[in-house]
Amino acid sequence: MSEIPESAAGGTVQDGAPRPPSLLALPSYLAGHVARIGHDALVEAVGRHGLRLPHFATLTALADFGPLPQHVLADRLGFQRSHLGGYLDAIEERGLVRRTRDRSDRRRQLVELTDEGTRLQRRLWQVAQDSQDSFLGCFTPEERDTLTTLLRRLLDADDRSRA
């Protein structure tokens, strides 16, 4: 556990810190700011290809899982189902995904990548990796692995608590 910075106890900070030292002692504050930096880099990289981050996430989920019912895809991505419909409309118009009726349950729509969607997702994955390399360039590969492991542990714990 970190000590409370002197400024939190009513002292003053003399070193000209650009951010409040008390807040810098809170991992959630740090994580939020760092997440915005990485998020902005990824949004910009994906945007250069005419897509938004939810479009990239959708393509990547389909590349990872294969065809999925639309409601399952929304749940796995943590998207509201109604929002996913709009995202799918945009990438379906570009020929990146296709929706078909599920043969086992005609009420469901299956979503799958097209060949063009697969090719673009692979290109975007490299673009995403490059944005992460730039964003995390101050870390060694081992530090990046450690950071990723720790962040995954937090995410996995949250997923378990919601199950």
Secondary structure, 3 states (H helix, E strand, C coil): CCCCCHHHHCCCCCCCCCCCHHHHCCHHHHHHHHHHHHHHHHHHHHHCCCCCHHHHHHHHHHHHHCCEEHHHHHHHHCCCHHHHHHHHHHHHHCCCEEEEEECCEEEEEEEEECHHHHHHHHHHHHHHHHHHHHHCCCCCHHHHHHHHHHHHHHHHHHHHHHC
